[in-house]
């Protein structure tokens, strides 16, 4: 939606984006590439702390002011050990949104979920419609993975495997392979497997 407002603090603004998560940040970046367009991004949270930059230290941010701390509705088929049978749902209340609280993972989800959304009325959200956009935003830096046809290069989002594995990570990989899980790509097909 194009808005044109005047404000003493911001002057003329063409677009207002509510939320600086992954989607809001990408949209703001694309719109602001045109120097004649002024974009205002509104975020309820604060700038992220330095710990959000370090893998797995971000877990210490889950129960802080940087998370909306939502919960799911009760589910009486599962979650037997959880209070009121509700799951905690992380949702970033921070500059960068939920991407500041995740595990430095790039997961698109399962293609069949997208197709189910489209079948249930979310027109344009089927896998074949959204997949080209995933390719367009990605700059995958893993040559063996890019060759499988499920990844893009040249986009704004850099994706790559860690360059270093700790001994415990190597142990997880070997244990998973020993019980039959293949080493693979969770953003390709099949999605079952391990990836580090």
Secondary structure as a PSIPRED ss2 file (coil, helix, strand):
# PSIPRED VFORMAT (PSIPRED V4.0)

   1 X C   1.000  0.000  0.000
   2 X C   1.000  0.000  0.000
   3 X C   1.000  0.000  0.000
   4 X C   1.000  0.000  0.000
   5 X E   0.000  0.000  1.000
   6 X E   0.000  0.000  1.000
   7 X E   0.000  0.000  1.000
   8 X C   1.000  0.000  0.000
   9 X C   1.000  0.000  0.000
  10 X C   1.000  0.000  0.000
  11 X E   0.000  0.000  1.000
  12 X E   0.000  0.000  1.000
  13 X E   0.000  0.000  1.000
  14 X C   1.000  0.000  0.000
  15 X E   0.000  0.000  1.000
  16 X E   0.000  0.000  1.000
  17 X E   0.000  0.000  1.000
  18 X E   0.000  0.000  1.000
  19 X C   1.000  0.000  0.000
  20 X C   1.000  0.000  0.000
  21 X C   1.000  0.000  0.000
  22 X H   0.000  1.000  0.000
  23 X H   0.000  1.000  0.000
  24 X H   0.000  1.000  0.000
  25 X H   0.000  1.000  0.000
  26 X H   0.000  1.000  0.000
  27 X H   0.000  1.000  0.000
  28 X H   0.000  1.000  0.000
  29 X H   0.000  1.000  0.000
  30 X H   0.000  1.000  0.000
  31 X H   0.000  1.000  0.000
  32 X H   0.000  1.000  0.000
  33 X C   1.000  0.000  0.000
  34 X C   1.000  0.000  0.000
  35 X C   1.000  0.000  0.000
  36 X C   1.000  0.000  0.000
  37 X C   1.000  0.000  0.000
  38 X C   1.000  0.000  0.000
  39 X E   0.000  0.000  1.000
  40 X E   0.000  0.000  1.000
  41 X E   0.000  0.000  1.000
  42 X E   0.000  0.000  1.000
  43 X C   1.000  0.000  0.000
  44 X C   1.000  0.000  0.000
  45 X C   1.000  0.000  0.000
  46 X E   0.000  0.000  1.000
  47 X C   1.000  0.000  0.000
  48 X C   1.000  0.000  0.000
  49 X C   1.000  0.000  0.000
  50 X H   0.000  1.000  0.000
  51 X H   0.000  1.000  0.000
  52 X H   0.000  1.000  0.000
  53 X H   0.000  1.000  0.000
  54 X C   1.000  0.000  0.000
  55 X C   1.000  0.000  0.000
  56 X C   1.000  0.000  0.000
  57 X H   0.000  1.000  0.000
  58 X H   0.000  1.000  0.000
  59 X H   0.000  1.000  0.000
  60 X H   0.000  1.000  0.000
  61 X H   0.000  1.000  0.000
  62 X C   1.000  0.000  0.000
  63 X C   1.000  0.000  0.000
  64 X C   1.000  0.000  0.000
  65 X C   1.000  0.000  0.000
  66 X C   1.000  0.000  0.000
  67 X E   0.000  0.000  1.000
  68 X C   1.000  0.000  0.000
  69 X C   1.000  0.000  0.000
  70 X E   0.000  0.000  1.000
  71 X E   0.000  0.000  1.000
  72 X C   1.000  0.000  0.000
  73 X C   1.000  0.000  0.000
  74 X C   1.000  0.000  0.000
  75 X C   1.000  0.000  0.000
  76 X C   1.000  0.000  0.000
  77 X C   1.000  0.000  0.000
  78 X C   1.000  0.000  0.000
  79 X C   1.000  0.000  0.000
  80 X C   1.000  0.000  0.000
  81 X C   1.000  0.000  0.000
  82 X C   1.000  0.000  0.000
  83 X H   0.000  1.000  0.000
  84 X H   0.000  1.000  0.000
  85 X H   0.000  1.000  0.000
  86 X C   1.000  0.000  0.000
  87 X C   1.000  0.000  0.000
  88 X E   0.000  0.000  1.000
  89 X E   0.000  0.000  1.000
  90 X C   1.000  0.000  0.000
  91 X C   1.000  0.000  0.000
  92 X E   0.000  0.000  1.000
  93 X C   1.000  0.000  0.000
  94 X E   0.000  0.000  1.000
  95 X C   1.000  0.000  0.000
  96 X C   1.000  0.000  0.000
  97 X H   0.000  1.000  0.000
  98 X H   0.000  1.000  0.000
  99 X H   0.000  1.000  0.000
 100 X H   0.000  1.000  0.000
 101 X C   1.000  0.000  0.000
 102 X C   1.000  0.000  0.000
 103 X C   1.000  0.000  0.000
 104 X C   1.000  0.000  0.000
 105 X C   1.000  0.000  0.000
 106 X C   1.000  0.000  0.000
 107 X C   1.000  0.000  0.000
 108 X C   1.000  0.000  0.000
 109 X C   1.000  0.000  0.000
 110 X C   1.000  0.000  0.000
 111 X H   0.000  1.000  0.000
 112 X H   0.000  1.000  0.000
 113 X H   0.000  1.000  0.000
 114 X H   0.000  1.000  0.000
 115 X H   0.000  1.000  0.000
 116 X H   0.000  1.000  0.000
 117 X H   0.000  1.000  0.000
 118 X H   0.000  1.000  0.000
 119 X H   0.000  1.000  0.000
 120 X C   1.000  0.000  0.000
 121 X C   1.000  0.000  0.000
 122 X C   1.000  0.000  0.000
 123 X C   1.000  0.000  0.000
 124 X C   1.000  0.000  0.000
 125 X C   1.000  0.000  0.000
 126 X C   1.000  0.000  0.000
 127 X H   0.000  1.000  0.000
 128 X H   0.000  1.000  0.000
 129 X H   0.000  1.000  0.000
 130 X H   0.000  1.000  0.000
 131 X H   0.000  1.000  0.000
 132 X H   0.000  1.000  0.000
 133 X H   0.000  1.000  0.000
 134 X H   0.000  1.000  0.000
 135 X H   0.000  1.000  0.000
 136 X H   0.000  1.000  0.000
 137 X H   0.000  1.000  0.000
 138 X E   0.000  0.000  1.000
 139 X E   0.000  0.000  1.000
 140 X E   0.000  0.000  1.000
 141 X C   1.000  0.000  0.000
 142 X C   1.000  0.000  0.000
 143 X H   0.000  1.000  0.000
 144 X H   0.000  1.000  0.000
 145 X H   0.000  1.000  0.000
 146 X H   0.000  1.000  0.000
 147 X C   1.000  0.000  0.000
 148 X C   1.000  0.000  0.000
 149 X C   1.000  0.000  0.000
 150 X C   1.000  0.000  0.000
 151 X C   1.000  0.000  0.000
 152 X C   1.000  0.000  0.000
 153 X C   1.000  0.000  0.000
 154 X C   1.000  0.000  0.000
 155 X C   1.000  0.000  0.000
 156 X C   1.000  0.000  0.000
 157 X E   0.000  0.000  1.000
 158 X E   0.000  0.000  1.000
 159 X E   0.000  0.000  1.000
 160 X C   1.000  0.000  0.000
 161 X C   1.000  0.000  0.000
 162 X C   1.000  0.000  0.000
 163 X C   1.000  0.000  0.000
 164 X C   1.000  0.000  0.000
 165 X C   1.000  0.000  0.000
 166 X C   1.000  0.000  0.000
 167 X H   0.000  1.000  0.000
 168 X H   0.000  1.000  0.000
 169 X H   0.000  1.000  0.000
 170 X H   0.000  1.000  0.000
 171 X H   0.000  1.000  0.000
 172 X H   0.000  1.000  0.000
 173 X H   0.000  1.000  0.000
 174 X H   0.000  1.000  0.000
 175 X H   0.000  1.000  0.000
 176 X H   0.000  1.000  0.000
 177 X H   0.000  1.000  0.000
 178 X H   0.000  1.000  0.000
 179 X C   1.000  0.000  0.000
 180 X C   1.000  0.000  0.000
 181 X C   1.000  0.000  0.000
 182 X C   1.000  0.000  0.000
 183 X E   0.000  0.000  1.000
 184 X C   1.000  0.000  0.000
 185 X C   1.000  0.000  0.000
 186 X C   1.000  0.000  0.000
 187 X C   1.000  0.000  0.000
 188 X C   1.000  0.000  0.000
 189 X C   1.000  0.000  0.000
 190 X C   1.000  0.000  0.000
 191 X C   1.000  0.000  0.000
 192 X C   1.000  0.000  0.000
 193 X C   1.000  0.000  0.000
 194 X E   0.000  0.000  1.000
 195 X C   1.000  0.000  0.000
 196 X C   1.000  0.000  0.000
